Amino acid sequence: MSHFPLDAFPSLIRDIIHDVHESTQAPVPLIASSVISAMSLSCQGLINVKINQMTPFPVSLFLLVIANSGERKTTVDKMVMKPFYEHDTDSLREFEQKKTDYSLEMQVWKEKEKAILSQIRKKTAQGQSTEEVSERLKGLQIEKPIQPKHHRYIYNNVTPEALQMGMFNNYPHIGLIADEGANVLDRQVMKDLSFINSMWDGVSFHVDRKTTSSFTIEDGRITLSVMVQKKPFDLYLKRQGDKARGIGFFARCLVVNIDESLTTQGARFIKNNFTRNMNINYFHCRINDLLADNNSKKKIDGKLCLSLEPSAKYAWEQIHNSIESRLLPEEEYASMRDFASKLANNIARLAAVFSYFLDGDCDIKKEYIDGSSVICEWYMQQAIHLFGHEDGYYEALLLSWLHREYHQSGRVRGSIRFNDIRRYGSNALRKGKLLESVISNLEKENAVYINYSLRGAKFVYEGENLNNNIFTNHPAYLFYPLATAATVATNRRY
């Protein structure tokens, strides 16, 4: 699970990630998540993706990186997101100048309006016709100065009200980007998850206001990239975790935890060789080209709709079906159905972003679907590791299987080889380190205990609380029925 599938990225994107890694020595999954976010943010206002007869949907991606202090989150963010920060700085400078000009123009306009209204009042008082002056007032409305817009891409320390107003008044395709994500998680913006989810889904969002005019955000898009330390993330889970999981926010995210197996701390040695970082320069140039395309677009419905080449479409359908088959009770996605339901969609989004960023307006190739599938599957395994234990599903499922096996063995105290569990047990527990984690949780409840043979083989023994612990009330505990007495007797003879 810890091995990041860098080879699954298109070669140019892989080289860009390598450039950033050479410069920062930050963990590759952290860099890759930031690079994906940058591509998503640059493309989301220009394209949608369509598969089969499905309605076209956005390509916006949500990335969540859990990384403690020292993993160089800020360094990576500044390097990868540089074109966006430069754009927003220039845009703010231009906006401030236009705002000053607008203020002066409005003062002149209001004086003209005031003069005409004065004439209307005077003629009305004198009983004279106001038709000619009224026409002048109508003409003046056409000349009313237009309030300038601040075309801003990146938001972080923002309230939901300010974010929604900014998307409505200024520009609807933005990034909620934070290299220190506690600023985002602690703000109200992450409590209004229905809005965040709506932007991922690409649906209109109506905002009711009591004291000001209500409005609707049409065709809004949000790329989310939050890097947060483990402790603030755990605190957020305590406050909002059930809601965030229940409403499907986490399921929309590609999440990674930079733990001991992924950190580069302890291996960051000074290197004397100099690299020119040509690939990251190309990356920034391509983003700037896409930002120019975004700035020049005027129509709200002007997005390109990318389709899949026939071979890519077939590959995506096979991937979708494979994911569906892994939702069965004893399969690995059984307790992660919310995440799995969004997995094929995220694969299509990532493939579309790769395709448009690298190739422009053309059908999506199979290689992008294949690579995106491997990458998103890796993120899915990270999600299982982080969220798969929340309700004790895997522990209950393993207990059910062990209870059946111990019962069939006919021994006073049942035992089974650890490797036999991995080979013959539930499919959900055969990959990665999940089985070790689940057994560790069962050991804490004294449901099982570990012992070793003289030759060093690892065995899992029946514990005192095998049939009475916090996991036996879970519905998954009833998944594997006990064998009949006749079956047990047959097993004992053989």
C-alpha positions as CSV (number, residue, x, y, z in Angstrom):
1,M,0.0,0.0,0.0
2,S,2.8,2.4,0.8
3,H,4.4,2.1,-2.7
4,F,3.2,5.0,-4.7
5,P,2.4,4.2,-8.3
6,L,4.4,7.0,-9.9
7,D,4.9,4.9,-13.1
8,A,1.1,5.1,-13.6
9,F,1.3,8.9,-14.3
10,P,1.9,10.1,-17.9
11,S,5.6,10.4,-18.5
12,L,5.7,14.2,-18.6
13,I,3.7,14.5,-15.4
14,R,6.0,11.9,-13.8
15,D,9.0,14.1,-14.8
16,I,7.3,17.2,-13.2
17,I,6.8,15.3,-10.0
18,H,10.4,14.2,-10.1
19,D,11.5,17.8,-10.6
20,V,9.6,19.0,-7.5
21,H,10.9,16.1,-5.5
22,E,14.5,16.8,-6.5
23,S,14.1,20.4,-5.5
24,T,12.1,19.9,-2.2
25,Q,12.8,16.2,-1.2
26,A,9.2,16.2,0.0
27,P,7.2,12.9,-0.1
28,V,6.2,12.0,-3.7
29,P,2.5,11.3,-2.8
30,L,2.3,14.8,-1.3
31,I,3.8,16.3,-4.4
32,A,1.6,14.3,-6.8
33,S,-1.5,15.4,-4.9
34,S,-0.5,19.0,-5.3
35,V,0.3,18.5,-9.0
36,I,-3.1,16.8,-9.6
37,S,-4.8,19.7,-7.8
38,A,-3.1,22.3,-10.0
39,M,-4.1,20.5,-13.2
40,S,-7.7,20.1,-11.9
41,L,-7.9,23.9,-11.1
42,S,-6.5,24.9,-14.5
43,C,-8.9,22.6,-16.4
44,Q,-12.1,22.6,-14.5
45,G,-13.4,25.8,-16.0
46,L,-12.8,24.6,-19.6
47,I,-14.0,21.0,-19.8
48,N,-16.5,18.4,-18.7
49,V,-16.2,14.6,-19.3
50,K,-18.9,12.3,-20.7
51,I,-19.1,8.5,-20.6
52,N,-21.7,6.5,-22.4
53,Q,-25.1,8.1,-22.2
54,M,-24.3,9.7,-18.8
55,T,-24.8,13.4,-18.3
56,P,-21.5,15.3,-18.7
57,F,-19.9,15.9,-15.3
58,P,-17.1,18.1,-14.0
59,V,-13.5,17.2,-13.8
60,S,-12.9,18.9,-10.5
61,L,-11.0,16.8,-8.0
62,F,-10.8,16.9,-4.2
63,L,-7.4,16.1,-2.7
64,L,-6.8,15.6,1.1
65,V,-3.2,15.2,2.4
66,I,-2.6,14.4,6.0
67,A,1.0,15.3,6.7
68,N,2.7,16.5,9.9
69,S,5.1,19.4,10.4
70,G,8.3,19.1,8.5
71,E,6.9,17.3,5.4
72,R,7.4,20.6,3.4
73,K,3.8,21.2,2.5
74,T,4.2,24.9,2.1
75,T,7.3,24.6,0.0
76,V,5.6,22.2,-2.4
77,D,2.4,24.3,-2.5
78,K,4.3,27.5,-3.4
79,M,6.3,25.7,-6.1
80,V,3.5,23.8,-7.8
81,M,0.8,26.5,-7.4
82,K,3.1,29.4,-8.4
83,P,1.1,30.5,-11.6
84,F,-2.1,30.8,-9.6
85,Y,-0.6,32.9,-6.8
86,E,1.0,35.1,-9.4
87,H,-2.3,35.5,-11.3
88,D,-4.2,36.3,-8.1
89,T,-1.6,38.9,-7.1
90,D,-1.7,40.6,-10.5
91,S,-5.5,40.3,-10.6
92,L,-5.8,42.0,-7.2
93,R,-3.5,44.9,-8.2
94,E,-5.6,45.4,-11.4
95,F,-8.8,45.1,-9.4
96,E,-7.7,47.8,-6.9
97,Q,-6.9,50.2,-9.7
98,K,-10.2,49.5,-11.5
99,K,-12.0,49.9,-8.2
100,T,-10.5,53.4,-7.7
101,D,-11.5,54.3,-11.2
102,Y,-15.0,52.9,-10.7
103,S,-15.5,54.9,-7.5
104,L,-14.6,58.2,-9.3
105,E,-16.8,57.3,-12.3
106,M,-19.7,56.5,-10.0
107,Q,-19.4,59.9,-8.2
108,V,-19.7,61.6,-11.6
109,W,-22.6,59.4,-12.7
110,K,-24.5,60.0,-9.4
111,E,-24.1,63.7,-9.9
112,K,-25.6,63.4,-13.4
113,E,-28.4,61.3,-12.0
114,K,-29.0,63.8,-9.2
115,A,-29.3,66.7,-11.7
116,I,-31.8,64.9,-13.9
117,L,-33.9,63.8,-10.9
118,S,-33.9,67.4,-9.7
119,Q,-35.2,68.5,-13.1
120,I,-37.9,65.8,-13.0
121,R,-39.0,67.0,-9.5
122,K,-39.1,70.6,-10.6
123,K,-41.1,69.9,-13.8
124,T,-43.5,67.7,-11.8
125,A,-44.1,70.4,-9.3
126,Q,-44.8,72.9,-12.1
127,G,-47.1,70.5,-13.9
128,Q,-44.9,70.3,-16.9
129,S,-44.2,67.3,-19.0
130,T,-41.2,65.1,-17.8
131,E,-41.1,62.8,-20.8
132,E,-38.0,64.2,-22.4
133,V,-36.1,64.3,-19.1
134,S,-37.2,60.8,-18.3
135,E,-35.7,59.6,-21.5
136,R,-32.5,61.2,-20.6
137,L,-32.6,59.3,-17.2
138,K,-33.2,56.0,-19.1
139,G,-30.2,56.8,-21.3
140,L,-28.1,57.5,-18.3
141,Q,-28.8,54.1,-16.9
142,I,-27.0,52.6,-19.9
143,E,-24.0,54.7,-19.0
144,K,-23.9,53.5,-15.4
145,P,-20.3,52.3,-14.6
146,I,-20.0,48.5,-14.2
147,Q,-18.5,47.4,-10.9
148,P,-15.1,45.6,-11.6
149,K,-14.7,41.9,-10.8
150,H,-11.8,40.4,-9.0
151,H,-10.9,37.2,-11.0
152,R,-9.4,35.2,-8.2
153,Y,-8.6,31.5,-8.3
154,I,-7.4,30.5,-4.8
155,Y,-9.3,30.8,-1.5
156,N,-8.3,29.5,1.8
157,N,-9.1,31.4,5.0
158,V,-12.6,32.2,4.0
159,T,-16.2,32.0,5.3
160,P,-18.8,30.1,3.2
161,E,-20.7,33.4,2.7
162,A,-17.6,35.1,1.3
163,L,-16.7,32.1,-0.9
164,Q,-20.2,31.9,-2.3
165,M,-20.5,35.6,-2.9
166,G,-17.1,35.6,-4.6
167,M,-18.1,32.8,-6.9
168,F,-21.3,34.5,-7.8
169,N,-20.0,38.1,-8.3
170,N,-16.5,37.4,-9.6
171,Y,-15.6,34.0,-11.0
172,P,-17.3,30.6,-10.4
173,H,-14.4,28.3,-11.0
174,I,-12.1,28.4,-8.0
175,G,-9.7,26.4,-5.8
176,L,-10.1,25.9,-2.0
177,I,-6.4,25.5,-1.4
178,A,-4.6,25.3,1.9
179,D,-1.0,24.1,2.7
180,E,-1.9,24.4,6.4
181,G,-5.4,23.0,6.3
182,A,-6.3,23.7,9.8
183,N,-7.3,27.1,8.6
184,V,-9.8,25.6,6.3
185,L,-11.1,22.8,8.6
186,D,-11.6,25.2,11.5
187,R,-13.6,27.7,9.4
188,Q,-17.3,27.5,8.7
189,V,-16.7,26.8,5.1
190,M,-16.1,23.1,5.9
191,K,-19.3,22.9,7.9
192,D,-21.3,23.8,4.8
193,L,-20.5,20.5,3.1
194,S,-23.6,20.4,1.1
195,F,-22.3,23.4,-0.8
196,I,-18.9,21.8,-1.3
197,N,-20.5,18.6,-2.5
198,S,-22.8,20.4,-4.9
199,M,-19.8,22.1,-6.6
200,W,-18.1,18.6,-7.0
201,D,-21.4,17.3,-8.6
202,G,-21.6,20.4,-10.8
203,V,-25.2,21.3,-9.9
204,S,-26.6,24.8,-9.3
205,F,-26.6,26.1,-5.7
206,H,-29.2,28.6,-4.5
207,V,-28.2,30.9,-1.6
208,D,-31.0,32.5,0.4
209,R,-30.2,35.7,2.2
210,K,-32.3,37.5,4.8
211,T,-30.9,41.0,4.6
212,T,-29.5,41.0,1.0
213,S,-30.6,39.7,-2.3
214,S,-30.6,35.9,-2.8
215,F,-28.7,34.4,-5.7
216,T,-27.8,31.2,-7.5
217,I,-24.4,29.9,-8.4
218,E,-24.6,28.4,-11.8
219,D,-22.0,26.1,-13.2
220,G,-19.7,26.5,-10.2
221,R,-16.6,24.4,-9.8
222,I,-14.3,23.9,-6.9
223,T,-10.9,22.1,-6.8
224,L,-10.1,21.3,-3.2
225,S,-6.6,20.7,-2.0
226,V,-6.1,20.6,1.7
227,M,-2.9,19.6,3.4
228,V,-3.3,19.2,7.2
229,Q,-1.4,17.9,10.1
230,K,-2.7,14.7,11.8
231,K,-3.7,16.2,15.1
232,P,-6.0,19.0,13.6
233,F,-7.4,16.4,11.2
234,D,-8.2,14.0,14.1
235,L,-9.9,16.9,15.9
236,Y,-11.9,17.7,12.8
237,L,-13.0,14.0,12.7
238,K,-14.2,14.2,16.3
239,R,-16.3,17.4,15.5
240,Q,-17.4,16.8,12.0
241,G,-16.3,13.3,11.0
242,D,-19.6,11.5,11.1
243,K,-21.3,14.3,9.1
244,A,-18.4,14.5,6.6
245,R,-18.5,10.8,6.1
246,G,-22.3,10.6,6.1
247,I,-22.9,13.3,3.6
248,G,-20.3,11.9,1.2
249,F,-17.6,14.6,1.5
250,F,-14.8,12.2,2.3
251,A,-15.9,9.8,-0.4
252,R,-15.3,12.4,-3.0
253,C,-11.7,12.9,-1.8
254,L,-8.5,11.3,-3.0
255,V,-6.9,11.0,0.4
256,V,-3.3,10.2,1.6
257,N,-1.7,9.9,5.0
258,I,2.0,10.7,4.9
259,D,2.9,8.2,7.7
260,E,6.3,6.6,8.6
261,S,6.2,4.5,5.4
262,L,5.8,7.6,3.1
263,T,7.8,10.3,4.8
264,T,11.2,11.4,3.5
265,Q,12.4,12.8,6.8
266,G,15.7,11.2,7.7
267,A,16.7,10.8,4.0
268,R,17.0,14.5,2.9
269,F,20.7,14.9,2.3
270,I,22.3,17.8,0.7
271,K,23.0,17.2,-3.0
272,N,25.6,19.1,-5.0
273,N,24.3,18.3,-8.4
274,F,22.2,21.1,-10.0
275,T,19.0,20.4,-11.9
276,R,17.5,23.0,-14.3
277,N,13.9,21.9,-13.6
278,M,12.8,22.2,-17.2
279,N,9.8,20.1,-16.6
280,I,8.3,22.3,-13.9
281,N,8.9,25.3,-16.1
282,Y,6.8,23.6,-18.8
283,F,4.2,22.8,-16.2
284,H,3.9,26.5,-15.2
285,C,3.8,27.6,-18.9
286,R,1.0,25.1,-19.6
287,I,-1.0,26.3,-16.6
288,N,-0.6,29.9,-17.7
289,D,-1.9,29.0,-21.2
290,L,-5.0,27.4,-19.6
291,L,-5.5,30.4,-17.3
292,A,-5.5,32.7,-20.3
293,D,-8.1,30.4,-21.9
294,N,-10.2,30.6,-18.7
295,N,-9.9,34.4,-18.7
296,S,-11.0,34.7,-22.3
297,K,-14.1,32.5,-21.9
298,K,-17.3,34.5,-21.7
299,K,-20.1,32.0,-22.0
300,I,-21.2,29.9,-19.0
301,D,-22.0,26.9,-21.2
302,G,-18.9,27.1,-23.3
303,K,-17.1,24.1,-21.8
304,L,-15.7,21.4,-24.1
305,C,-17.1,17.9,-23.4
306,L,-14.4,15.2,-23.6
307,S,-15.4,11.7,-24.6
308,L,-13.5,8.5,-24.4
309,E,-11.9,6.6,-27.3
310,P,-13.7,3.2,-27.8
311,S,-10.9,1.3,-26.1
312,A,-10.8,3.7,-23.2
313,K,-14.6,3.5,-22.8
314,Y,-14.4,-0.3,-22.7
315,A,-11.6,-0.2,-20.2
316,W,-13.5,2.2,-18.0
317,E,-16.6,0.0,-18.1
318,Q,-14.5,-3.0,-17.0
319,I,-13.1,-1.0,-14.2
320,H,-16.5,0.1,-13.1
321,N,-17.8,-3.5,-13.1
322,S,-14.8,-4.7,-11.1
323,I,-15.4,-2.0,-8.5
324,E,-19.1,-3.0,-8.3
325,S,-18.1,-6.7,-7.7
326,R,-15.9,-5.7,-4.8
327,L,-18.9,-4.2,-2.9
328,L,-20.1,-7.7,-1.8
329,P,-20.1,-8.3,1.9
330,E,-16.8,-10.3,2.1
331,E,-15.0,-8.2,-0.5
332,E,-12.6,-5.4,0.2
333,Y,-14.9,-2.4,-0.5
334,A,-17.8,-3.7,1.7
335,S,-17.3,-1.2,4.4
336,M,-16.3,1.5,1.9
337,R,-19.2,1.6,-0.4
338,D,-19.5,5.4,-0.1
339,F,-15.9,5.8,-1.3
340,A,-16.2,3.0,-3.9
341,S,-19.4,4.6,-5.4
342,K,-17.3,7.7,-6.4
343,L,-14.2,5.8,-7.5
344,A,-15.0,5.2,-11.1
345,N,-16.1,8.8,-11.4
346,N,-12.8,10.1,-10.0
347,I,-10.9,7.8,-12.4
348,A,-12.7,9.4,-15.4
349,R,-12.1,12.9,-14.0
350,L,-8.4,12.3,-13.5
351,A,-8.1,10.8,-17.0
352,A,-9.8,13.8,-18.5
353,V,-7.5,16.2,-16.7
354,F,-4.4,14.3,-17.9
355,S,-5.8,14.2,-21.4
356,Y,-6.7,17.9,-21.7
357,F,-3.7,19.2,-19.9
358,L,-1.3,17.2,-22.1
359,D,-3.2,16.7,-25.4
360,G,-5.8,19.5,-25.5
361,D,-9.2,19.0,-27.2
362,C,-9.3,15.3,-28.2
363,D,-10.9,12.0,-27.0
364,I,-9.4,10.5,-23.9
365,K,-7.0,7.7,-24.6
366,K,-7.0,4.3,-22.9
367,E,-3.6,4.8,-21.4
368,Y,-5.0,7.7,-19.3
369,I,-7.9,5.5,-18.0
370,D,-5.5,2.7,-17.2
371,G,-3.1,5.0,-15.3
372,S,-5.8,6.9,-13.5
373,S,-7.3,3.6,-12.4
374,V,-4.0,2.5,-10.8
375,I,-3.5,5.9,-9.1
376,C,-7.1,6.2,-7.8
377,E,-6.9,2.6,-6.5
378,W,-3.9,3.5,-4.5
379,Y,-5.7,6.5,-3.0
380,M,-8.6,4.1,-2.3
381,Q,-6.3,1.8,-0.3
382,Q,-5.2,4.9,1.7
383,A,-8.9,5.6,2.4
384,I,-9.5,2.1,3.6
385,H,-6.5,2.4,6.0
386,L,-7.8,5.7,7.3
387,F,-11.6,5.1,7.4
388,G,-12.2,1.4,7.0
389,H,-12.2,0.7,10.8
390,E,-14.7,3.3,11.8
391,D,-17.6,1.0,12.5
392,G,-15.7,-2.3,13.2
393,Y,-16.8,-3.9,10.0
394,Y,-13.6,-5.7,9.2
395,E,-13.1,-6.9,12.8
396,A,-16.7,-8.3,12.9
397,L,-16.2,-10.0,9.5
398,L,-13.0,-11.7,10.6
399,L,-14.5,-12.7,13.9
400,S,-17.3,-14.3,12.0
401,W,-14.9,-16.3,9.8
402,L,-12.7,-17.3,12.7
403,H,-15.6,-18.4,14.8
404,R,-16.7,-20.7,12.0
405,E,-13.2,-22.1,11.5
406,Y,-12.6,-22.6,15.2
407,H,-16.0,-24.3,15.5
408,Q,-15.2,-26.7,12.6
409,S,-11.7,-27.6,14.0
410,G,-13.3,-29.3,17.0
411,R,-10.4,-28.3,19.2
412,V,-10.8,-27.1,22.8
413,R,-8.9,-24.0,21.9
414,G,-9.1,-23.1,18.2
415,S,-6.1,-21.9,16.2
416,I,-5.3,-21.1,12.6
417,R,-2.2,-20.0,10.8
418,F,-2.0,-16.3,10.1
419,N,-1.0,-17.0,6.5
420,D,-4.1,-19.3,6.1
421,I,-6.3,-16.4,7.0
422,R,-4.7,-14.3,4.3
423,R,-5.0,-17.1,1.8
424,Y,-8.5,-18.5,2.6
425,G,-10.2,-15.8,4.6
426,S,-12.3,-12.9,3.5
427,N,-11.1,-11.2,0.3
428,A,-11.3,-7.9,2.0
429,L,-8.4,-8.8,4.3
430,R,-6.0,-10.2,1.9
431,K,-4.2,-7.1,0.7
432,G,-1.8,-4.7,2.4
433,K,-1.5,-4.3,6.2
434,L,-5.3,-4.3,6.9
435,L,-5.2,-7.8,8.3
436,E,-2.5,-7.0,10.9
437,S,-4.4,-3.9,12.0
438,V,-7.7,-5.8,12.3
439,I,-6.1,-8.6,14.4
440,S,-4.4,-6.0,16.6
441,N,-7.8,-4.5,17.3
442,L,-9.2,-8.0,18.2
443,E,-6.2,-8.7,20.4
444,K,-7.0,-5.5,22.4
445,E,-10.5,-6.9,23.1
446,N,-9.0,-10.3,24.0
447,A,-11.0,-11.9,21.2
448,V,-7.9,-13.5,19.8
449,Y,-4.2,-13.8,20.7
450,I,-1.1,-14.5,18.8
451,N,1.5,-17.3,19.4
452,Y,4.3,-18.9,17.3
453,S,5.2,-22.5,16.6
454,L,8.7,-23.8,17.2
455,R,9.5,-23.1,13.6
456,G,8.3,-19.5,13.8
457,A,4.9,-19.9,12.1
458,K,2.4,-17.3,13.3
459,F,-0.9,-18.6,14.7
460,V,-4.1,-16.8,15.7
461,Y,-5.7,-18.4,18.7
462,E,-9.2,-18.1,20.1
463,G,-9.3,-15.6,22.9
464,E,-11.5,-15.5,26.0
465,N,-13.8,-12.9,24.6
466,L,-14.1,-14.4,21.1
467,N,-17.9,-14.5,21.3
468,N,-18.5,-11.5,23.5
469,N,-16.8,-8.2,22.6
470,I,-17.6,-4.8,21.1
471,F,-17.6,-6.3,17.5
472,T,-20.0,-9.2,18.0
473,N,-23.0,-6.9,17.9
474,H,-22.1,-5.7,14.4
475,P,-24.3,-7.2,11.6
476,A,-21.2,-8.5,9.8
477,Y,-20.5,-10.9,12.7
478,L,-23.3,-13.1,11.3
479,F,-22.0,-13.2,7.8
480,Y,-20.3,-16.7,8.0
481,P,-22.8,-19.3,9.3
482,L,-21.5,-22.1,11.5
483,A,-21.2,-25.5,9.9
484,T,-23.8,-28.2,10.8
485,A,-22.9,-31.0,13.2
486,A,-22.6,-33.5,10.3
487,T,-20.1,-31.3,8.5
488,V,-18.1,-30.9,11.7
489,A,-18.0,-34.7,12.2
490,T,-16.9,-35.2,8.6
491,N,-14.1,-32.6,9.0
492,R,-12.9,-34.4,12.2
493,R,-12.6,-37.7,10.4
494,Y,-10.5,-36.2,7.6
